Amino acid sequence: MVFVLPVLAAGVGCGGDDDDDDHGEAASDDDAEDDDTADDDAPDDDSSGGDEARVYRVGDDIVLRNRQVMVRYHLSTGRFDIRGADGETVVENAETRAQSNVLLPIKVWRSSEKPLIDWSTDDVVNNLGRGKALEVLRGEPGETPDLAQRFEVLDDDSIVLTSARVLNDTGEQVNVGSIYTMYADGDGGAFYFGAPEDIRVLSNGALNYLEFITPIFAGIGPAHSNWSALVHNRATGGNLVVGSLSNAIAQSIMYYAPGDGVRHVLHVDCQYDPSKHVADGGELASEVTMFDLQGDTPFDALEAYADRIKTWNEIVLWNERHPDKGVPAGWNSWSGSKYSGGYGTGIDEDIIVANMDFADDQLRRWGFDLFPIDDGWEVHIGDWQVNKSRFPDHGEMNGIEWLLRRAKDRGFRPGLWIEATLADKDAQILVDHPEYFADPLWGGLLDQDERALDLTDPVALAYLKDMIATVKSWGIEWLKFDFGYRAVLSQGWHENATRGEFYRNGTQAIREAVGDDVFFLNVAIVGWNYGLVDAVRLTLDTMPAWDGENPSDPFGNQGLKPMYRDVARRYYLHNRTFINHPDLIFFRAHIDESISPLSLNESAAFATAVAMQGGIVKLGDKLVDLSGDAVDVVRRLLPVHGEAGRPLDMLEREFPEVWSLPIPEFDEPYHILGLFNWGMNRDLTTLPYAPLADAERTVSVSLDEAGLDPDADYHAYEFWTESYLGTVSGEVSMNIPARHARVVALREKLDRPQFLGTNRHVLGGVEVIDEIAWDAEAKTLTGTQEASVGTEHAPFAFHLAFFAPDGYEFDDVAIDAPNGLAILDLDTDEEPADGGAVVHVAFTVEDLDGEEIGDTFEDLTWTLSFQ
């Protein structure tokens, strides 16, 4: 973890001097070393010709800036402004605040009410770059705590970093519940970002610890967001990301509200719950807030923010540590709980073996490589011994260890679920070691059935580590840590800590116990997991319900569409902070007959969206009940590509309908467009948000918006219908039935034969086609690809499509398969098309030797000849 903590430069005095240090000159300063105007106040004031950060004084103000951003601190008032590259003020007369409690601020300390003590500057070197810093200290020794605020501007960067400290010199302990690094509200404070009806605010979770929903708020009302927020102006195209870079102690909250005309409210609050006790002579530092105005698009802004989180926290992603293992794909034995028709906790050895064998037969070789055992294996929540009545011992191995070994032998990554920080009220551990556990919050007023480990107690943490080490010794390569967020709803801890510190203590202990070679999945909470886990499930559980189990409940509605919406709005975190987990894909019906059964096209649409997001692919059905058609859909998502596309209409549709994903690493680079019709939707460009009917509609996307050359010609091939759409330029537009998906591969038109698409992988061939090469002299197009073998339950025949432009006539195709494989039913067909013909090649692969345990598919090579 890296913090920007104030470091005062040696020998730098307070304001008012007139030397040539970093303070610059007095009010009449027109020193050419610093500027080229008499008042040092022009937006383009920078005679250096570069974009280095610098600090100078203008009368009673201190200016910290480069060419892209400016902070202007008013020494006389204790307030500050932030301006963008165009010189326009975005934040005006904001102040720093601290208060003694989060909900009931009995005591409030404001920078605008404290006299100036000192100000200083220093050079900055942090994980994001180099630059300059300004720190201002305000207060009255002995009266109330002092407030120090630090600003940093980096060379050649558009961000402002700011943090604040509460310094206690009152002679007694004080409590701090919040530190506002930015409070632009009242007393002249304002946030300017245009007319409220043009503003949309994308949240990053909006319900504190239960942050599974991510609303997009219209600017005509207030907006509340955890960790970060994107503010977008539809009329101007302007984008602001304001968010925390560090989340070690506090929970950062962003708050927007419309004000008078274009003068709005903006708060950035670091909340300490429970309040931190700051002893006399001590201090408390806020988290570091980033303020960035320069994203060309909302997507650029969000992705840059996530990249900075990664860099700031020195996050090394799973794929960076284990590039050979990739993003997992597998099963969840919970299967949506028994209340929705899944197994829930009702699992035993026979059930696990049967589903493991089905997965091995039907899916594993296609890229289905994860096999975890979920809740139901343990004696009790908290008593993490194997339930031998369900999972009997096998010789010297317990039943779970034996199953994990069995999965490993078959080529799966074996995994296990655990609710590691909680204990059921009937657990023996509560009898044996009650001292390990915290008290229920508010004396059990919330009617908790479980007790939480005291994650501030070194003894309890040692127990947690030992317990996880034991589970790891059984052979896990995946660990799912569930319900950690429930543990924060406790009290009576060993030490004064915030819920963030408490949560991270436990998560850090688990990370240390499992090491870097076990894939560590956590379920919530987003910001407190940065730098600790490999993946986060970002939503509530999905359920086998299209519009959700309770469509009228915006906070507790679980289903495919609600979960898709909320993960899509956090797409930018994927492969930057951790791997996103959009939870389970379902094909079965819900046990509640009032909920319409899922159709195959609905399940395929959700599965397609999972593929477009690049995150974990996981099935929620009883595998042994999967139809051949369902198996066929799942196979086409595998192996997981692992890169996230952009939901281009995320700020225009409640359920984004257009995704853009470049595939640059393919031998013939191409671009994927995911086009969706989710049925009932809402238009977020209107006020109020207007409903869109559950009917066929046209979905369009500009190639320029997708990052493609709008003037170029592209071959368009649709995956699910296996249709050549012709040559497109400028825009792609399709009529799509309600509750269906379409995936269009765009390949820039060449003047020779080229590959168009395959039915093997939904993303157009990546992950399954290793190599494509054109031999101009021989007039042959050659490709090496996975030789996938279907099954009796779910047969599979390859369909490949190629374009032969005028001047090239298709002659023949030859397929070279390794020993033990046979190519059957090879067939070709030609379809006339503008400017040439589409050549279709079909065949199946038979495994003559039969599958061995742990086998993988080999490669075959096809060669098309042309005249």
N, C-alpha and C positions, 0 to 999 in steps of 0.2 A: 504494500500500500504506500502510495506517495502522497504527501500533503504539501501544500504551499503554506508554510508557516512564516510569519513575519520575521525577517532577519534585518535588523537595523544596520545600516552601513556605518562603519566606524568613522568618527570625525564629522558626520553630517549633522548640522544643527537644525534648529527649527526655522520656520519661514521668516522672511523679512530681510535676509542678507542680500548682498548684491555682488557675490563673487561669480565665478564661471563654473561652479559645480553643477550637478544635475538639477538644482533648483532653478537654473536660469537666472534671469534678471528681475528687477523690480517692475512696477507697473508700466514704466515708459520704455521697457526693454525693447530694443530693435536690433539685438545682437545677431549678425548675419550667420554666426555659427549655429544658431538655433532656428532661425526663421528668415523670412524675407519680407515681412510686413511690420509696421510699427506696433501693431497691437497683438501680434502673435495669435490671431483668432480666426484667420481665414480657413475654410475647410481644406483648401489645397496647400496650406502653409507647410512646406517642407522643402528647404533649399538643398537638402542632401542629395536629392535625385533618386533615393532608394526608399525602402519601406522599413527602415529600422525604427524601433520604438524609442521614444524620447520623452522627457519630462521637462516642463518649463513653467514659469510663473507668469500669470497675467493679472496684475493688480492683486486682488485678494483671492484669486483662484489659482489652483494648480491644475495644469493640463498634462494628461498622460495619453499618448497617442502614437499611431502610425498613420499611414494614408487610408487605412480601411476602417478605423474605428477610433473614437475619442472618448475619454473620460474627463470630465471637468468637475473638479471638487471645489466647493465653495467653503473656504476656511471659516468665513464669518458666520455661516448658518449651519454647518454640519451636514450639508446636503450635496448631492452630486447629480450630474447629467450624463447621459450616454448619447453620442451621436454616431450616425453611420457614415459611410464613405462619401455620401452626397452632402454631408454637413447638416442634414436634418436631425433635429432632436427626437429621440425615440423615448428616452426616459428623462424626466425633468424633475428636479428637486426631490429625488428619492433620498431616504435616510436609512440608517441602520437602527434596528430596534432589538431589544431583548426583553423577555418577560419571564416572570417567576413560574408560571404554569402554562400548559398548552391551552386548556379549555377555559380556565378562569384566571386571566392575567391579573392577579392581585397587585403585582408590582410591574410597572413598565418603565424601561430605561431607553431614552431616545437620544440619538446622536445630535439631533437638532436642539436639544435642551441642555447639552453639556458644553462647557467652554473648551476651547482648543488647548491642549497641553503641548503637543509637539506634532510635527510631521517630518517624514524622512523618505528617502528613496534608496533603492539598491538595484543592482543587476540581478536578473532572473536567469537561472538555469534549471529547467525542470524537464520532465519526460516529453513535453510537447515542443520544447524549443528554448530559445533565448529571448530576452527582452528586458523591459524595465518594470519596476514596481513602485507604487506609491503607498505608503501607510500613514494613516492619520490616527492619532490618539486623542481622545476627548474624555473629560471627566473632572471631578473634584475630589481629590484624595480624602478618604475618610468619610465621605457622605454616602455615596452610592457607588456601585461598581463602575469602573471605567469601561469605555468601549473603544476598541481599535478595529479599524477596517483597512483591509489591504486590497489593492487593485493591481492586476498585472496585465500588461499588453505585450505580446510577443512580436518579434520581428517577422514581417511578411505573413501575418495571420490576421484573421478577422474577428478573433474572439477577445472578450474581456473575461478574465478570471477574477473572482472576488471571494473573499472570506472575511470573517469577523471573529473577534475574541471578546469575551467578557473577562475582565481582570478584577479580581476581588481584593480591595484594600480597605474594606469597611470595618475590619476588626472582628467580624463574626462570619459564620457560614451563610452563604446565600444559595438559593435554589434557582436554577435556570431551566425553564421549560421550552423556550423558543429563542432562537437567534434569527432575525430577519436580515439576510444580507442585502435585500432590496425591498424597500417599502415605499412604493410610489402611490400615495393615496392621501388626499387631504392636505391642507396647509400648503397648497401650491404644487404638491406632488402629482405627477400625471404620467401616464403611459400613452404614447401616440402611435396608432397603427391603422388609422383610417376610420371610416364609418363602421359602427358596430354591425350593421347588417351585412357587411362584406367580410367580416372576420369569422374564421373557423378555428377552433382550438382543439387539437388532437391530444388526448390525455395518454398517460402511460400507466393506467390504473387509477381508479378514482375513489376507492373506498378504504383508504389506509391499509390495514393488514389484510383485508379481504378484497384484493385488487384484481379480481378476475375479469372485470368488465373494463373496457377502454372506450368511453364515450367520445364522440366528436361533438363538441358544444358549438352552437351558434353564438356569435359575439353579442347578440342582443340580451343574453343572460349571463349569469356567473359561470365560471369554469374552475374546476378543482382537479388537480392532477398530482399523482405521486411521481417522484424522481425527476421528471422532465415534462415539458410541454412544447408542442409546436404551435406557433401562432401564424396563421396564414391569411393573407388578404387576397380574396378572389379577384378584386378589381385591379389591384396594382401588381399582383404576383409576388408581393413581398413575403419573406419568411423569416421568422425568428425562432430559434431554439434556445430555450433557457432550461438548464437542468444541472443536476449535481454530477460532479465527476467522482467524488468519493462518497461512500455511504457506510463509514465505519461505526458511527455512533448514532447519528440522527436519522430520522426519516424526512427527506426533503419533500416539501409540498409547494407546488406552484398554484397561484390563485390569480385569476383574471376576473374583472367585472366591468361592464360598460359604465361609463361616467357621463359627463356633460358634453354632448357633441362628440368631438374626437378625443376628448381628454378621458382616458380610461384608468383603471386601477390595475396594478401588478404587484404581487407580493411573492417573494421567494423566502420560504420559512424552513429552517432546520428545526424540527420538533424533537424534543428530548422527553420521552415518555417511558417511565416516570421522570420527573425533573431530576437533573443532575445536581448533586451537592458539590458546591465549589467552596473549599475551605478558604479562610483568610490567607491571603498571600498566593492563592492559586488562580488558575484561569481555565477557561473552557473555550475551545476553538470550534467554530462552525465547520460544516462540510464545505468543500470548494464548489462554487457555482460557476458554470460557464454560460456566457451570454454571446450568441452568435447571430449576426444579421445577414450574412452574405451568401446563404445557399441560393443558387440560381433557381432551383426547384425545391419543393418540399422534400423530395427524396434525397437530393444532394445534402440538404441541411440535416436530415435525420441520420443519414449514413455517416456523415462527417462527425456528428456527435457520438455515435456508437464507436466509430474508429478511435476517437479521442478517449473514450472510456477505456477501450482496450489498451491503448498506449499508456495512458496515465497510470492504470493499475497493473501494468506489465502482465497482462493476461496472455497465457499460452494456451491456445485452444486444443481440444482433443485431436482435431485433424492435423494440427501442427506437431503435436507430440507423437501421434500415431498415424501418419499419412497412409499407411497400408491398410488400416482398419475401416476408415470411412464412417459415415453416419449409419447408425444401426437401423435395422428393420426387423420386426418380429411380432410377438403376440403378447397379450396380457390376460392371464388366467382369471382375473377379476371379471372380465368380459361384461363390464357395464353394471355389475351387481345383480344379485338374484331378483331384485325388485324390478329390473327391466328385462329379465329373462336370461341373464348370464349365470355363471357359476357363483359369483361372489366368493364368500369364504367356504363354500361347500365343495372343496377340492380334496382329492386323495391321490394316492400313488397311481391307481388305475386310470383316473381321469387325466393326470399329467402325462402318463406314458402314451395313452391313446392319442392325445393331441400332439405330442412330440413326434410320434410316428407319422401322423398325417402331415405335419409340417415338413418332416424329412422327405416323405414321398412326393409331396405336391409342390413345395415352395422353396426349400432350403437352397437348392442349387441355382435358383433364379436370383438369389441375393437376400433371401429371408434368413438372416444369420443370427437373430437374437431369440433366446428362449428363456424368459424370466418366469419365476413362480411368484404370484402375488399373495395377498392376504389369505390366511387360512392354514398356513403350515405350522404356526406357532401354538404353544400351549395357551397363552394369554397374551394380549397386548402388554408388553413389559416383561413377560417371562419368555425370553427368546430361546427356549428349548424346543426341539422338534416334537410335534404332536405324534407320538408313536402309534396311536390308534389309527391314524390316517396314513402315516409315512413310517412303516416299520423299518427297523435296522436291517442292513444287508452285511452280514459279517461284522467287520470292525468299523464299517461306515454307517452313519445314521442315514435315515431315509432321504433327507434333503441332499446330503452330500452325494449319495448314490445317484440321485436323479440329475444333479448338476454334472457329475462325471459322465453319466450316460449322454447328456446333451453335448458335452464337450467332445466326446468320442465321435459323435455324428456330425461335427463341424459347426455346431452352434456356439454362440457366446452365452454361457449360462449366467442367469441373473436371479436376483432375489429382491423382494419387497420387504421394507421394514419401517415401522413407525417408531423410530429409535428413541425419541425423546419423551415418549409418553408411556404411561402404564394404566391399564384398566383398573377400576376400583377393586376388583377381586384378585389382582395379580399378587403372587407370593412375594415379589420383590418389595411391595409396599409393607408387608409384614416384617420381612427380614431387614430391610434398610429404609425405614421411613425418613431417615435423615438425608437421603439422596434427593428428596423431592421438595418442590416448592408448594406453597399454599394455593388453593384455588382463588381466582380473582374475585374480589369483593365477597369473600367468605362463601363462595359457591353459589352466588346469586345467579350465575349463568347456567346453573344446573349441569356442570361438567361431569361426564361419566369417567373422565380420565384425569390423572395427575401428571404434571410435567416434572421432569428432572430439573433440578436447580443448576442451570448451565453457567452460573457464576461461581459454583463451588468446585474447587479443584478435585475433591474426592469424587464428586458425581461425574465430572468430566473424565477422570481416570477410569471409572466404571464404564462410561459410554465407549471410550476408546477400546477397552478390553473386550467389550461385547461385540463391537464391530470387527475387531481383529479375529475373534472366534468365527464369526460369520464368513469373513474373508478366507479363513483357512479351509473352509468347505469347498472352495474352488470357484467363487463368483468372479465374473468379469464385468458385471453390471450390478449396480446397486441403486434401487429406487427408494429415496427417503421421502416419506409421505407425512403430511399433517404437521410439519414443523411449525407452521404458522399458528397452530393451536397452542403450542407450548408457550408462546409469548403472552397468552391470556392467563397469567399466573402472577403471584406476588410473594412477599416474604422471602426474598432472595438473600443469599449469603453476602452479597456486595451490592452497593448502590450502582446500578447499571441501567441503561436504557433498554428498551425491548430490542432495538437493533443490535446492541452489544451482546445481549442475551442470546439472540437468534444466531448471530455470527459465531459466538463461542461454540455452540453445538455443531454448527455446520463445519466450522474449521476443524473441530475434533474428529468428525467423521472423515473429512478429507484426508487428514493426517493418517488416520487408521487404515483407510483403503488404499492410500498411495495414488500415484499418477497412472497406474496401469489398469485400474478398474474404472469403468465408465460410471460417473456419478451423476444421477438425475435427481433433481429436487423439484418439489411441487410448490411453486410460489416461494418466497416473495422476491420480486424481480431485483430491485436495487441492492438488497442485502446479500444477494447471491453473486454479485459481480466478483470475479476473481477466485471463487471458491469451488464452483461446480462446473460440470461439463455440459449440462443441459438443464433447462427449466421447462416444466409444463406450465404454460402461460394462462390456462383457462380452468374453469371447472371441468369435471368429467364430461366428455361427450356422451350422448345417449342415442339409441336407435330411434330417433325422432327427427324428422326433417326440419320443421320450424321450431322444435323444442317441445319439452314436456309441458311447459307452462308459458305459452307465448305472451300472456298478459303480464308476466312478472319480469321486468327488465333486469333484475338482480339475481334471480335464482333459476332462470330458464336454461335448461340443459338440453342440447341437441346439436345436430350437425351445423346448421346455419349460424346459430349464436356463437358457437365456439370458433367457427371459421372466421367470422367477422372480427372477433377480438384478437385472434392470433395474427390475422392479416395486418392489423393496425400496429403490430409490433414486429413486422417482417424485418426491419432494419437491425434488430438486435442479433439476428441469426448470423452465425459465423463471424461475429465481431465481439460479442460479449460472452456468448455460449451458443450451443445448438438449440434451436427452438423445437419444442415438442407440441404439436397441435392436437395431441391425444388421439383417441381411437377411431378407426374406420369401422363402420358397421354395414352389414348387408341384411341382417335379420329384422324381424318385426319386434316391436316392443311388446312386453307381456300385457300391458294395458291396452285392451281392445279399442278404447276410445281414441288411441293414437294411430293414425294411418300407418300401415306397414311401409317400409322403405321400398321403393322400386329400384331396379338395377341401375337405371340411368341416374337416379338421385345419389346412390352410393358411389357410382363412377364419377359423378361431378365432384363430390367431396374428396374422393381419392385423388382426382386430378389436381384439385387445389392444394392438397398436401404435397404432391410432387412439385408443383410450381413454387412452393415455399421452401423446399430443400431440407426440411427438418425430418425428425424421426418418423418413420412409417411403422404404425403399430395397429394390429387388428384387435377388435373387441368382441368378436363372435366366438362361440364354441367352434373351434377349427373343424372338428369332426362333422359338423353340420353344414359346412360351407358347400354351396353348389359348385358345379364345374364352372359356371359362368362367373361366379364370385372369385374363384381361384384365378380365372383367366384375367380379370381386372387387376387383381393384386400383382400378379406376375409382371404386368406391363409397367408397374411403378419401379421395378427392381432391376439392378441395384440402384440405391438412392444416389442421385446426382450430387445432392448436398449443397447446391448453391440456390440462394433465394432470388426469385424474380421481384419486380416492382409491381405493386398494385396501382396502376396508373390513375384509376378513378377513385382512389381511396377517400378523397375529400369530396367526391361527387355522388357516391352511392353508399348506402349503408352497408351493403354487401358488395365489395368490389367485383366488377365484371370483366375487367381487362388487366391482364398481367403481361409483363414484358421480361424476357429472360434471354440474354445473349449466351451463345455457346461458342466462345472463341477458341477453345482448346481442341476442337475437332479438326481433322485434316482439311476438310472443306468447311470453314467456320460458317455458322448459320445463326438464326435468331428464332426463338419460340415466342408465340403469342398465345396466351391462355384466355379464351373468351367464354364467359359464363352467363347463363340466364338462371338466376336463383329463384325465379318465380316472383313472389311478393318481395318488393324491395322499396327503398325510399330514395328520393332525389334530394341530396343534401345541398343542392345549389339554390333551392327555393326556401322561402320562409312563409309559413312553416314548412318543414320537410314534407314533400308531396309523396303520396304512395304511388308505386308502380305496380301494375296488375300482374297477376299470376297467369301470364299468357306469353305466346311467342312474341319476341321482339328482335329488332335489329340491334346488334352490338357492333360498334365501329371503333377503330383506333387509328390515329394519325401515325404514320411511320416516323415522322419527325419527332413526335412525342415519345415514341418507343426507342429513340436513339439511333434510328436508321436514316440513310440518305433518302429523302423524299423524292428525289429525282431519279433514283436508280430503279432498275427493273428487277423484280424478285419472282422466282418460282414459288408458288404457295401450295403446300400439301397439307391436308387436314388428316389428323391421326385417327379419330374414332370412326369416321365414315370412310376412311381410306380413299379420299377424293383429291384429285388434282384440281385446284381452283384456278389454274391459269397463271398468267403473268400479272403481277400487281405493282403499282407504284403509288406513292402519295398516301393511300389509305387502304386498310383492310376492313371490310364490312361483311357481316354474315347474319342471316336470319337464323335464330336459334330457338328451338322449342323450349317451353318453360321447363326448368329443372334439368337442364342438360348442359354439358360442357363441350367445347370444341378446342382443339389444340392445333395451331397452324405453324408449320415450319416454313420459314422464309429463307431461301437460299439465293444469293445474288446470281443473276443469270450469266452463264458463261457461254462461250462460243464453241463448246464441245460437250459431249455427253457428260451427265453428272447425276449424282444420287439425289433422290427426292425425299424418300422416307421409308420407314419400316413399321410394321405392326408390333414389333417386339418391345419397344420402349416408348412410353408416352411422350418423352422429350426428344424424339426424333432420331435416335440412334446412339447418342452419347451413352457411355457406360457399357454398351454391348458391341459396338463396332469399333475395333481397335485401330484400323488403318484403312484408308482409301487412297488409291494412286491411279493417275491417268498416264498412260504411255502413248504419247502423241504419235510416235513412229509406228508402233504396232496397232494403234487404234483400239486399245483395250482399257477397260476400267476394272480395277481389281480391288476387292475389299476382304478384310479379315474380320471375322465376327464370331461371337459366342454361338456354339452349336447347341441350342436349347432343345431339350427332348420333352415332348408332352407326355401325358399319362392317359390311361383309360378313363379316369374320372374327368380329366380336363385335357383333352387333346390340344395340340398346338401345331399349326402350319405357318411357316414363314411366308409373309407377303412383302416383297420389296418393290419399290417403284423408282424408275430412272427416267430422265428426259434425254431424248435424242433430237438435237436441233436439225433443221433442214441442212442437208449436205452429209448427214451421217445416217446410215441405214443399219439397224440392228441385225446382227448375223446369228450369234449363238451365245449360250452361256454354259460354262463348265464350273462344277463345284468339286473342290478337292477336300475330302474329309479324312481325318486321321483313322488309323486302324481301330476297328471296334465300332465304328459308326457307319451307317448306311444312309444315303440320300434317296428318299422315296418321293414319288409323285411330282417330279420336277416338271413344271409347266411354265410356258411363257405366253404373253398376250400383248398386243399393241393397241393403243388407243390414240386416235388422231387428236392433235392439239394444235393450236395456233403456233406457227413457227417450228413445228416438228411433230414428235409423237412421244407418248408416255409408254415405256416398256415395263410391264408387270412380270415379275418372276415369283413363282410360288413353289414351295417344296416342304417336306417334313424330314426330320432327322430321327433315325431309329438307333437305339443303343443295343448293339448285337451281343455284347458281353454281359449285359445286366449291370445294375447299379451296385456298387460296393458302398459300405458304410463310410461316410465322409467324402465321397466322390464330389468333384466339381465338374462343370461343363468344360469341354475342350473347345478349341477354335477350329473353324473351317474357313476356307477361302473360296470366294466366287470370282469368276472372271467373265465379264461381258465383252464380246468382240463386236466391232462395228466395221462397216465398209464405207 
